[in-house]
Amino acid sequence: MRVLLDTDVTLDFLLERKPFFEAASELFELSANGKFDAYLAAITPINVFYLGRKVVGAPKIRQGIAELLRLVRISNISKESLEKALGLPFADYEDAVQHCCATAEGLEAIVTRNVTDYKNSTLPVFTPVEFLSHIKSLQP
């Protein structure tokens, strides 16, 4: 299964934000172990750096992003995706862009803590806990 992990899930993982870190960490571990393919929109590492440097400092967040990039695949952002996102019925442009990246990449789902932000998604949307349950249910 090929899945986009939203920026909030990535921040939970890299910044070890409680109480969300445990589920985010398990997601990245399952992906690293080949249980599913984790993708990030190309904008996510940029946003993670911008927000993370204020919390843990630039050197530490750079190291975290370098490790992160070894764990995931990146869904590119095209001009077409940026334009299409402007017309989607999403309240947040970043979420609309991530959705467009996921659909353009042919991904099968989005994992986010903010499911309501994706209420107009054409893809299935899971919280981290819901997706962990789903992916475990698919395992023999």
C-alpha positions as CSV (number, residue, x, y, z in Angstrom):
1,M,0.0,0.0,0.0
2,R,1.3,3.5,-0.9
3,V,0.3,6.2,1.5
4,L,0.9,9.9,2.0
5,L,1.9,10.9,5.6
6,D,0.7,14.4,6.3
7,T,3.0,17.1,7.8
8,D,1.5,16.8,11.2
9,V,2.3,13.1,11.5
10,T,5.9,13.8,10.3
11,L,6.2,16.6,12.9
12,D,4.9,14.3,15.6
13,F,7.6,11.8,14.7
14,L,10.6,14.1,14.4
15,L,9.7,16.3,17.3
16,E,8.5,13.4,19.5
17,R,5.3,15.3,20.2
18,K,3.3,13.6,23.0
19,P,0.9,11.9,23.0
20,F,1.1,11.4,19.2
21,F,4.7,10.3,18.9
22,E,4.1,6.6,19.6
23,A,1.7,6.1,16.7
24,A,3.8,8.2,14.4
25,S,6.9,6.3,15.3
26,E,5.1,3.0,14.7
27,L,4.0,4.2,11.3
28,F,7.6,5.0,10.2
29,E,8.8,1.7,11.7
30,L,6.2,-0.3,9.7
31,S,7.1,1.6,6.5
32,A,10.9,1.0,7.1
33,N,10.1,-2.7,7.5
34,G,8.3,-2.8,4.2
35,K,4.7,-3.1,5.5
36,F,3.6,-0.1,3.4
37,D,5.3,2.6,1.3
38,A,5.4,6.0,3.0
39,Y,5.4,9.1,0.9
40,L,5.6,12.8,1.9
41,A,4.6,15.7,-0.3
42,A,7.8,17.6,-1.3
43,I,6.6,20.6,0.8
44,T,6.6,18.5,4.0
45,P,10.4,18.5,4.7
46,I,10.4,22.3,4.1
47,N,7.6,22.9,6.5
48,V,9.1,20.5,9.0
49,F,12.4,22.4,8.9
50,Y,10.7,25.8,9.3
51,L,8.6,24.7,12.3
52,G,11.2,22.3,13.8
53,R,14.1,24.7,13.9
54,K,12.1,26.9,16.3
55,V,11.5,23.9,18.6
56,V,14.8,21.9,18.5
57,G,17.1,24.2,16.5
58,A,18.3,24.0,13.0
59,P,21.2,21.5,13.4
60,K,19.0,18.9,15.1
61,I,16.0,19.3,12.7
62,R,18.4,19.0,9.7
63,Q,19.7,15.7,11.1
64,G,16.1,14.6,11.6
65,I,15.1,15.5,8.0
66,A,18.2,13.7,6.7
67,E,17.1,10.5,8.5
68,L,13.5,11.0,7.5
69,L,14.5,11.2,3.8
70,R,16.1,7.8,4.1
71,L,12.7,6.3,5.3
72,V,10.2,7.8,2.8
73,R,9.6,8.5,-0.8
74,I,8.8,12.0,-2.0
75,S,5.8,13.0,-4.0
76,N,6.8,15.9,-6.3
77,I,4.8,19.1,-6.5
78,S,4.0,20.2,-10.0
79,K,2.6,23.5,-11.2
80,E,-0.5,21.5,-12.2
81,S,-0.9,20.2,-8.7
82,L,-0.5,23.7,-7.2
83,E,-3.1,25.1,-9.6
84,K,-5.5,22.2,-9.1
85,A,-5.2,22.6,-5.3
86,L,-6.4,26.2,-5.6
87,G,-9.8,24.9,-6.9
88,L,-10.3,22.2,-4.4
89,P,-12.9,22.6,-1.6
90,F,-10.3,22.5,1.2
91,A,-10.0,25.2,3.8
92,D,-6.2,24.9,3.9
93,Y,-4.1,25.2,0.8
94,E,-1.3,23.1,2.1
95,D,-3.7,20.2,2.7
96,A,-5.1,20.6,-0.8
97,V,-1.6,20.6,-2.2
98,Q,-0.8,17.4,-0.3
99,H,-4.0,15.8,-1.6
100,C,-3.1,16.7,-5.2
101,C,0.4,15.3,-4.7
102,A,-1.1,12.1,-3.4
103,T,-3.6,11.7,-6.2
104,A,-1.0,12.6,-8.9
105,E,1.3,10.0,-7.5
106,G,-1.5,7.4,-7.5
107,L,-1.3,6.9,-3.7
108,E,-4.0,4.9,-2.0
109,A,-4.6,6.9,1.2
110,I,-3.6,9.8,3.4
111,V,-2.7,9.6,7.1
112,T,-3.3,12.7,9.2
113,R,-4.3,13.7,12.6
114,N,-6.6,16.3,11.1
115,V,-9.1,14.1,9.3
116,T,-11.7,16.9,9.1
117,D,-9.2,19.0,7.1
118,Y,-9.5,16.3,4.4
119,K,-13.3,15.9,4.5
120,N,-13.4,16.6,0.7
121,S,-10.7,14.1,-0.1
122,T,-11.2,11.7,-3.0
123,L,-8.8,9.3,-1.2
124,P,-9.4,7.3,2.0
125,V,-8.2,9.4,5.0
126,F,-7.0,7.7,8.3
127,T,-5.7,9.0,11.6
128,P,-2.4,7.3,12.5
129,V,-4.2,5.0,14.9
130,E,-6.8,4.0,12.4
131,F,-4.2,3.4,9.7
132,L,-2.1,1.2,12.1
133,S,-5.2,-0.9,12.8
134,H,-6.0,-1.0,9.0
135,I,-2.5,-2.0,7.9
136,K,-2.2,-4.7,10.7
137,S,-5.6,-6.1,9.5
138,L,-4.1,-6.6,6.1
139,Q,-1.1,-8.6,7.4
140,P,-1.4,-12.5,7.3
